[in-house]
Amino acid sequence: MTKRWEDGMTKRHGLWIAAFAVSAGLAASSTAALAQDKLKLAVGQRGLWDTSVSEVGQRAGIFKKHGLELEILYTQGAGETQQAVISGSADIGVAAGVMGVLSAYSKGAPVRIISAETTGAGDLYWYVKADSPIKTIKDFDGKTIAYSTNGSSTHGVVSAYVQENGLKDAKPTATGGPPATLTALMSGQVDVGWAAPPFGLDQLDKKEIRKIATGNDTAAFKTQTVRVNIANLDTLQKRKAVVERYMAGYRETVDALYSDPAVLKVYAEFAGISEEKAKRVRDEFFPKAAVNPDEIKGLDVIVLQAVTLKFTPTPLTKEQLAELIQIPPRKK
């Protein structure tokens, strides 16, 4: 009797240990599942289609699947975005102007390109009041022309307008984001404003403003990558695997925006527009190839144009470009 009791106690003790081990394992697994690596992002121009990938992916739970929690700070443009990354207050910068990044890198700034963000500049447009006498880019001469911030893609486009059209007396002017720019235009502070969809579509439809040109009306930006995503060098060196997971989530979100109506709805809700308008923004202004993160197009031309537009003193070498551009490979 005593032996059977002892054997029973031994067996139950073993079961308790096994059960405890399983319970502890499940708890550890649950803790690991809940623990998300955090990344700080600086993102230019809240609510635009291309700049919303990270926000939409977070709201749709895509980045969570990749073990990431994103802390997103919105800026007035690529200049502010890039500065946040250079200073280390942001790990990753979204939608930095490629010319501005080349300029910063050439001066020794700790930035690296981790993906393309937008190729072509048909989404960026310049407009005037409905009753303005300005009809063409040539009429910009002697006028104040808006762009967001120094080093941004809009800064690059305006610089190209000036250089390619011989606008000797044009006055490029930093005005921040689309809402502030519209206010500046309507109050007479600038003659030519800039915007990107969905901003300004209602005003265009109501004929309160007139579109004069887009970024594609330049040789410098029509077919080349104009905006890129960047990382702080220290972040990339110390947290490379985390950055790679970010890019995996980014790619997955881009794919979903073009294939999953539920994710398109997430964008519409974030941007505060109807699903119909969200679809219009996507289909009219952003073919999927334009937001392909895996390839920076026209790099040879971009390097030369950076010199022509005075963003860099000399063309970056192949060795410098190899160091600057570190796009994590897409995993199959």
PERA-V510220 format. One record per residue. RES is the residue in three letters. SS is DSSP state (2 for helix, 1 for strand, 0 for the rest). OMEGA is omega in whole degrees, -180 to 180 (999 if undefined). D_LAST is the distance of its C-alpha to the last C-alpha in Angstrom with 1 decimal. Layout:
BEGIN
RES|SS|OMEGA|D_LAST, RES|SS|OMEGA|D_LAST
END
This chain:
BEGIN
MET|0|180|62.9, THR|2|-179|62.1, LYS|2|179|59.7, ARG|2|180|57.9, TRP|2|180|57.7, GLU|2|178|56.2, ASP|2|179|53.8, GLY|2|179|52.7, MET|2|180|52.3, THR|2|-179|50.2, LYS|2|-180|47.9, ARG|2|179|47.6, HIS|2|178|47.0, GLY|2|179|44.1, LEU|2|178|42.7, TRP|2|-180|43.1, ILE|2|-179|41.3, ALA|2|-180|38.4, ALA|2|179|38.3, PHE|2|-179|38.4, ALA|2|178|35.6, VAL|2|180|33.4, SER|2|179|34.6, ALA|2|179|33.9, GLY|2|179|30.4, LEU|2|179|29.7, ALA|2|179|31.2, ALA|2|179|29.1, SER|2|179|25.9, SER|2|179|27.2, THR|2|179|28.0, ALA|2|-179|24.6, ALA|2|-179|23.1, LEU|2|-178|25.7, ALA|0|180|25.3, GLN|0|173|23.1, ASP|1|-177|22.6, LYS|1|174|24.4, LEU|1|176|23.8, LYS|1|-178|26.5, LEU|1|168|25.7, ALA|1|-173|28.2, VAL|1|-180|27.5, GLY|1|170|29.8, GLN|0|-180|31.5, ARG|0|172|31.0, GLY|0|177|30.2, LEU|0|-175|28.9, TRP|0|-173|25.9, ASP|2|-178|23.6, THR|2|-175|24.9, SER|2|-175|24.3, VAL|2|-177|20.5, SER|2|180|20.9, GLU|2|-179|24.0, VAL|2|179|22.6, GLY|2|178|19.4, GLN|2|-178|21.8, ARG|2|-180|24.2, ALA|0|178|21.7, GLY|0|-177|20.6, ILE|2|-180|17.0, PHE|2|177|17.5, LYS|2|177|19.4, LYS|2|180|16.5, HIS|0|176|15.0, GLY|0|-176|18.4, LEU|1|170|19.8, GLU|1|-176|23.2, LEU|1|173|23.8, GLU|1|-169|27.4, ILE|1|175|27.8, LEU|1|-180|30.8, TYR|1|-178|31.6, THR|1|179|33.4, GLN|0|180|35.6, GLY|0|-173|33.4, ALA|2|178|31.2, GLY|2|178|34.2, GLU|2|179|34.4, THR|2|-178|30.7, GLN|2|-180|30.5, GLN|2|178|33.6, ALA|2|178|32.3, VAL|2|180|29.3, ILE|2|-178|31.7, SER|2|-178|34.1, GLY|0|178|31.5, SER|0|173|32.3, ALA|0|178|28.8, ASP|0|-175|25.6, ILE|1|176|23.7, GLY|1|-178|25.2, VAL|1|176|23.9, ALA|1|174|25.3, ALA|1|178|27.2, GLY|1|-175|29.0, VAL|2|179|27.6, MET|2|179|31.1, GLY|2|179|32.1, VAL|2|176|29.2, LEU|2|179|30.2, SER|2|-179|33.8, ALA|2|-180|33.1, TYR|2|-179|31.1, SER|2|179|33.9, LYS|0|176|36.3, GLY|0|-180|34.4, ALA|0|-178|32.7, PRO|0|179|30.0, VAL|1|175|27.2, ARG|1|178|23.8, ILE|1|-180|21.5, ILE|1|174|18.1, SER|1|166|17.1, ALA|1|177|18.9, GLU|1|175|20.5, THR|1|176|22.6, THR|1|-171|23.3, GLY|0|-176|26.7, ALA|0|180|29.5, GLY|0|179|30.8, ASP|0|180|30.3, LEU|1|179|32.9, TYR|1|-180|36.5, TRP|1|-170|40.0, TYR|1|179|42.9, VAL|1|172|46.6, LYS|1|-177|49.2, ALA|0|-176|50.1, ASP|0|-179|53.6, SER|0|176|52.5, PRO|0|-178|53.9, ILE|0|-178|50.6, LYS|0|-176|49.1, THR|0|178|46.9, ILE|2|179|45.1, LYS|2|-180|48.3, ASP|2|178|50.1, PHE|2|-178|48.1, ASP|0|-178|50.4, GLY|0|-177|52.7, LYS|0|175|50.7, THR|1|-176|48.5, ILE|1|-175|44.8, ALA|1|165|42.5, TYR|1|-173|39.1, SER|0|-178|37.4, THR|0|179|37.5, ASN|0|180|37.8, GLY|0|-179|34.6, SER|0|176|32.9, SER|2|178|31.5, THR|2|175|34.7, HIS|2|179|36.7, GLY|2|-179|35.0, VAL|2|180|35.7, VAL|2|176|39.4, SER|2|179|39.8, ALA|2|175|38.7, TYR|2|-177|41.1, VAL|2|-175|43.9, GLN|2|-175|43.1, GLU|2|-177|42.4, ASN|2|178|45.3, GLY|0|-178|47.9, LEU|0|-172|48.4, LYS|0|-176|50.8, ASP|0|178|52.1, ALA|0|-177|49.0, LYS|1|175|48.4, PRO|1|-173|44.7, THR|1|178|44.8, ALA|1|-177|42.2, THR|0|-179|42.4, GLY|0|-175|39.3, GLY|0|-178|37.3, PRO|2|-180|38.1, PRO|2|179|40.6, ALA|2|180|42.6, THR|2|178|42.5, LEU|2|178|43.9, THR|2|180|46.7, ALA|2|-180|47.5, LEU|2|-176|47.7, MET|2|179|49.9, SER|0|176|52.2, GLY|0|-180|52.7, GLN|0|174|51.1, VAL|0|-179|48.8, ASP|0|-177|49.2, VAL|1|180|45.6, GLY|1|175|42.9, TRP|1|176|39.1, ALA|1|174|36.6, ALA|1|-178|33.2, PRO|0|12|32.5, PRO|0|-176|33.1, PHE|0|176|36.0, GLY|0|-178|39.0, LEU|2|179|38.2, ASP|2|-180|41.1, GLN|2|176|43.5, LEU|2|-179|42.4, ASP|2|179|43.0, LYS|0|-179|46.4, LYS|0|174|47.2, GLU|0|176|48.0, ILE|1|179|46.0, ARG|1|177|45.1, LYS|1|-180|42.0, ILE|1|-175|42.9, ALA|1|173|39.7, THR|1|177|36.0, GLY|2|178|33.9, ASN|2|175|33.1, ASP|2|175|36.9, THR|0|174|36.3, ALA|0|-173|35.3, ALA|0|-170|33.6, PHE|0|-172|31.0, LYS|0|-175|30.7, THR|0|-178|27.5, GLN|0|172|26.3, THR|1|-176|24.1, VAL|1|178|26.8, ARG|1|-178|25.2, VAL|1|171|22.6, ASN|1|-174|21.4, ILE|1|176|22.9, ALA|1|171|23.1, ASN|1|-175|26.2, LEU|2|-179|26.1, ASP|2|176|27.3, THR|2|-177|24.6, LEU|2|-179|21.9, GLN|2|-174|23.6, LYS|2|-175|24.4, ARG|0|-175|21.5, LYS|2|-179|18.5, ALA|2|179|16.2, VAL|2|178|17.6, VAL|2|178|17.0, GLU|2|177|13.3, ARG|2|176|13.3, TYR|2|-179|15.4, MET|2|176|13.1, ALA|2|177|10.3, GLY|2|179|13.2, TYR|2|179|14.5, ARG|2|-180|11.7, GLU|2|180|11.7, THR|2|177|15.5, VAL|2|179|15.7, ASP|2|-178|13.8, ALA|2|180|16.3, LEU|2|-179|19.2, TYR|0|-177|19.0, SER|0|-173|18.4, ASP|0|-180|20.0, PRO|2|-180|23.8, ALA|2|179|24.0, VAL|2|174|22.0, LEU|2|178|24.1, LYS|2|177|27.1, VAL|2|178|26.0, TYR|2|-178|26.2, ALA|2|-180|29.5, GLU|2|179|31.0, PHE|2|-177|29.9, ALA|2|180|31.3, GLY|0|180|34.4, ILE|0|179|34.3, SER|0|177|34.2, GLU|2|178|31.1, GLU|2|179|32.7, LYS|2|177|33.0, ALA|2|178|29.4, LYS|2|177|28.3, ARG|2|179|30.8, VAL|2|-179|29.4, ARG|2|-171|25.9, ASP|2|-178|26.9, GLU|2|-170|29.7, PHE|2|-173|28.5, PHE|0|170|24.7, PRO|0|-174|22.8, LYS|2|179|19.1, ALA|2|-178|18.8, ALA|2|-179|21.3, VAL|2|175|19.1, ASN|0|-176|15.9, PRO|0|-168|15.1, ASP|0|-176|13.3, GLU|0|172|16.4, ILE|0|-174|20.0, LYS|0|176|22.1, GLY|0|-174|25.6, LEU|2|-180|25.5, ASP|2|180|28.4, VAL|2|-180|30.5, ILE|2|-178|29.7, VAL|2|180|30.9, LEU|2|-180|34.2, GLN|2|177|34.7, ALA|2|177|34.4, VAL|2|-180|37.5, THR|2|-179|39.2, LEU|0|173|38.8, LYS|0|173|39.9, PHE|0|175|36.8, THR|0|-179|36.7, PRO|0|179|39.7, THR|0|179|37.9, PRO|0|175|34.5, LEU|0|180|31.8, THR|0|177|31.2, LYS|2|179|27.9, GLU|2|179|28.1, GLN|2|179|28.5, LEU|2|178|25.7, ALA|2|178|23.3, GLU|2|-177|24.6, LEU|2|-172|24.5, ILE|1|-178|21.0, GLN|0|-180|18.3, ILE|0|178|15.2, PRO|0|-179|12.4, PRO|0|177|9.3, ARG|0|-180|6.5, LYS|0|-179|3.8, LYS|0|999|0.0
END
